[in-house]
Amino acid sequence: MAEPQVDGFKLKATLKGKLKDLVPLLSSLSFLEVVPEKEVVDVVYVESRDINGNPYLFSIIKLRKDEVEVVYSIPEEVSPKKRRVDIIRYLLNILSLIEEKYKVEYKALFQLLEEAVSKLVNSVTMDYTKLYTQYDSLKKEVEDLRLRVERLTEQNKALTTANYELKAENDELRLKLSKLMRLSDEALKAKLQEWIVEHNGSINIAQFSKVHNVPEARVEEMLNRLVSEGYLELIG
């Protein structure tokens, strides 16, 4: 931990009686360490310590017969403006315990509090403005992205539908094309006769099947039919 800064302030006060009379009034708070001395009563409040056991977040209120002095630490992670307001609030609570015996100039105390609160409010307002500006900018960016996602989602749906329709249409066209490309029995008979004439009365079924994209089994079936119908005659 970095060593904290130390700040403080003083206010005029009036003691009714003796300083030692303040000790029992303050001792009712177990978290306080009350140390009476000849001309001062120290009220010590240690909120936290560092790894070496030294006070880290702490405050000391020094009660004198005509003056109260407050000394407090400000860790680097704590806002000095907020810390000052917290300390003044804490001082008011302590003074409420001893108000019958000890009074401060409340006008000066309230002025001190007003100044501290004013600085804190201004600081918070500035920070809030910056944060709100960033928030507003991020909010708009998120909204723009949300609308973009919605548009892309709709476009994706439309493309999916169009793709499905194109696929269906393509399958239909493939089927039609397949039917158109498929030789009828009469056409196949004519092709076989032409082939045999062109090839001097012979036929290579595998070659014919490949050229005309007709299954070999169908070619054989049609050849047998041509023979049975008398259009072809087997030789040898």
C-alpha positions as CSV (number, residue, x, y, z in Angstrom):
1,M,0.0,0.0,0.0
2,A,1.2,3.5,-0.8
3,E,1.5,5.8,2.2
4,P,-1.8,7.8,2.5
5,Q,-1.9,11.6,2.5
6,V,-2.8,13.5,5.7
7,D,-5.1,16.5,5.9
8,G,-7.0,18.3,8.6
9,F,-8.7,21.4,9.9
10,K,-9.3,23.3,13.1
11,L,-12.4,24.9,14.7
12,K,-12.8,27.1,17.7
13,A,-14.5,25.4,20.7
14,T,-15.7,26.1,24.2
15,L,-15.2,23.6,27.1
16,K,-17.7,23.5,30.0
17,G,-15.9,21.8,32.9
18,K,-12.7,19.8,32.5
19,L,-11.3,17.8,29.6
20,K,-11.3,14.6,31.7
21,D,-15.1,14.9,31.9
22,L,-15.2,14.1,28.1
23,V,-13.5,10.7,28.5
24,P,-16.5,8.7,29.9
25,L,-18.8,10.2,27.3
26,L,-16.6,9.0,24.5
27,S,-15.6,5.7,26.0
28,S,-19.1,4.3,25.2
29,L,-18.0,3.8,21.6
30,S,-15.8,0.7,21.7
31,F,-14.2,1.3,18.3
32,L,-12.6,4.6,19.6
33,E,-9.4,4.9,21.4
34,V,-9.7,7.8,23.9
35,V,-6.4,9.1,25.2
36,P,-6.6,11.8,27.8
37,E,-3.6,14.1,28.3
38,K,-2.9,17.3,30.3
39,E,-4.2,19.8,27.8
40,V,-5.9,17.6,25.2
41,V,-8.0,14.5,24.7
42,D,-7.2,12.5,21.6
43,V,-10.0,10.5,20.0
44,V,-8.4,8.0,17.7
45,Y,-10.4,6.0,15.2
46,V,-8.4,3.5,13.1
47,E,-10.6,2.0,10.3
48,S,-7.9,-0.1,8.7
49,R,-4.2,-0.9,8.9
50,D,-1.5,-1.7,6.3
51,I,0.3,-5.1,6.0
52,N,2.8,-3.9,8.7
53,G,0.0,-3.1,11.1
54,N,0.4,0.7,10.8
55,P,-2.8,2.8,10.7
56,Y,-3.9,3.3,7.1
57,L,-7.4,4.7,7.1
58,F,-7.6,6.7,10.3
59,S,-8.6,10.0,12.0
60,I,-7.6,11.8,15.2
61,I,-9.8,14.3,16.9
62,K,-7.8,16.5,19.3
63,L,-10.1,18.1,21.8
64,R,-8.6,21.2,23.5
65,K,-10.4,23.6,25.9
66,D,-10.7,26.3,23.1
67,E,-10.1,24.4,19.9
68,V,-10.8,21.1,18.2
69,E,-8.3,19.8,15.7
70,V,-9.0,17.0,13.2
71,V,-6.3,15.1,11.4
72,Y,-7.2,12.3,9.0
73,S,-5.6,10.1,6.3
74,I,-6.6,10.0,2.6
75,P,-5.7,6.7,0.9
76,E,-4.9,7.0,-2.8
77,E,-8.0,5.0,-3.7
78,V,-10.3,7.4,-1.9
79,S,-11.6,10.7,-3.2
80,P,-10.2,13.6,-1.0
81,K,-13.5,15.5,-1.4
82,K,-15.6,12.5,-0.3
83,R,-13.2,11.7,2.5
84,R,-13.5,15.2,3.9
85,V,-17.3,15.1,3.9
86,D,-17.2,11.7,5.7
87,I,-14.8,13.1,8.3
88,I,-17.0,16.1,9.0
89,R,-20.1,13.8,9.4
90,Y,-18.1,11.7,11.8
91,L,-17.0,14.8,13.8
92,L,-20.7,15.8,14.1
93,N,-21.5,12.4,15.6
94,I,-18.7,12.7,18.1
95,L,-19.7,16.3,19.1
96,S,-23.3,15.1,19.6
97,L,-22.0,12.8,22.4
98,I,-20.3,15.6,24.3
99,E,-22.5,18.5,23.4
100,E,-23.4,19.1,27.1
101,K,-19.7,19.6,28.0
102,Y,-18.1,20.8,24.7
103,K,-19.3,23.0,21.9
104,V,-17.7,24.3,18.7
105,E,-18.5,27.3,16.6
106,Y,-21.2,25.6,14.5
107,K,-21.4,28.4,12.1
108,A,-17.8,27.8,11.1
109,L,-18.4,24.0,11.1
110,F,-21.4,24.3,8.8
111,Q,-19.5,26.6,6.5
112,L,-16.8,24.0,6.4
113,L,-19.4,21.3,5.6
114,E,-21.1,23.4,3.0
115,E,-17.8,24.0,1.2
116,A,-16.8,20.3,1.3
117,V,-20.2,19.2,0.1
118,S,-20.2,21.8,-2.7
119,K,-16.8,20.6,-4.0
120,L,-18.0,17.0,-3.8
121,V,-21.2,17.7,-5.7
122,N,-19.4,19.6,-8.4
123,S,-16.9,16.8,-8.7
124,V,-19.7,14.2,-8.9
125,T,-21.6,16.3,-11.4
126,M,-18.6,16.5,-13.7
127,D,-17.9,12.8,-13.4
128,Y,-21.6,12.0,-14.0
129,T,-21.7,14.2,-17.1
130,K,-18.7,12.4,-18.6
131,L,-20.1,9.0,-17.6
132,Y,-23.5,9.9,-19.0
133,T,-22.0,11.1,-22.3
134,Q,-20.1,7.8,-22.6
135,Y,-23.2,5.9,-21.6
136,D,-25.4,7.8,-24.2
137,S,-22.8,7.2,-26.9
138,L,-22.6,3.5,-26.0
139,K,-26.4,3.3,-25.8
140,K,-26.7,4.7,-29.4
141,E,-24.0,2.3,-30.6
142,V,-25.8,-0.6,-29.1
143,E,-29.1,0.5,-30.6
144,D,-27.5,0.9,-34.0
145,L,-26.0,-2.6,-33.7
146,R,-29.3,-4.0,-32.6
147,L,-31.1,-2.6,-35.7
148,R,-28.3,-3.8,-37.9
149,V,-28.6,-7.3,-36.5
150,E,-32.4,-7.2,-37.1
151,R,-31.8,-6.1,-40.7
152,L,-29.3,-8.8,-41.2
153,T,-31.6,-11.4,-39.6
154,E,-34.4,-10.4,-42.0
155,Q,-32.0,-10.5,-44.9
156,N,-30.8,-13.9,-43.9
157,K,-34.4,-15.2,-43.7
158,A,-35.1,-13.8,-47.1
159,L,-32.0,-15.3,-48.6
160,T,-32.8,-18.6,-46.9
161,T,-36.3,-18.6,-48.4
162,A,-34.9,-17.6,-51.8
163,N,-32.3,-20.3,-51.7
164,Y,-34.9,-22.9,-50.8
165,E,-37.1,-21.8,-53.7
166,L,-34.1,-21.8,-56.1
167,K,-33.1,-25.3,-55.0
168,A,-36.6,-26.6,-55.5
169,E,-36.7,-24.9,-58.9
170,N,-33.3,-26.3,-59.8
171,D,-34.4,-29.8,-58.7
172,E,-37.5,-29.5,-60.9
173,L,-35.4,-28.4,-63.9
174,R,-33.0,-31.2,-63.4
175,L,-35.9,-33.7,-63.4
176,K,-37.3,-32.1,-66.6
177,L,-33.9,-32.1,-68.2
178,S,-33.3,-35.7,-67.2
179,K,-36.6,-36.6,-68.8
180,L,-35.8,-34.7,-72.0
181,M,-32.4,-36.2,-72.2
182,R,-33.8,-39.8,-71.7
183,L,-34.2,-41.4,-75.1
184,S,-37.6,-42.9,-75.8
185,D,-37.8,-46.6,-76.9
186,E,-38.4,-45.6,-80.5
187,A,-35.5,-43.1,-80.5
188,L,-33.2,-45.7,-78.9
189,K,-34.1,-48.2,-81.5
190,A,-33.3,-45.7,-84.3
191,K,-30.0,-44.8,-82.6
192,L,-29.0,-48.5,-82.3
193,Q,-29.8,-49.2,-86.0
194,E,-27.8,-46.1,-87.1
195,W,-24.9,-47.2,-84.9
196,I,-24.8,-50.7,-86.3
197,V,-25.0,-49.5,-89.9
198,E,-22.2,-47.0,-89.3
199,H,-20.0,-49.6,-87.6
200,N,-20.4,-52.3,-90.2
201,G,-23.0,-54.4,-88.5
202,S,-21.3,-54.4,-85.0
203,I,-21.9,-52.6,-81.7
204,N,-19.8,-52.0,-78.6
205,I,-22.5,-51.8,-75.9
206,A,-20.3,-50.1,-73.4
207,Q,-19.2,-47.4,-75.9
208,F,-22.7,-46.9,-77.2
209,S,-24.0,-46.6,-73.6
210,K,-21.4,-44.0,-72.8
211,V,-22.0,-41.9,-75.9
212,H,-25.7,-41.8,-75.6
213,N,-25.9,-41.8,-71.8
214,V,-28.1,-44.9,-71.7
215,P,-27.6,-47.7,-69.2
216,E,-26.0,-50.8,-70.7
217,A,-28.8,-53.0,-69.4
218,R,-31.3,-51.0,-71.4
219,V,-29.1,-51.1,-74.5
220,E,-29.0,-54.9,-74.2
221,E,-32.7,-55.1,-73.6
222,M,-33.5,-53.0,-76.7
223,L,-31.0,-55.0,-78.8
224,N,-32.8,-58.2,-77.9
225,R,-36.2,-56.6,-78.7
226,L,-34.9,-55.5,-82.1
227,V,-33.7,-59.0,-82.8
228,S,-37.0,-60.5,-81.6
229,E,-39.0,-58.1,-83.8
230,G,-36.9,-58.9,-86.8
231,Y,-35.1,-55.6,-87.2
232,L,-31.7,-57.1,-86.5
233,E,-30.2,-60.5,-87.1
234,L,-27.4,-62.1,-85.1
235,I,-24.5,-63.3,-87.2
236,G,-22.0,-65.9,-86.0
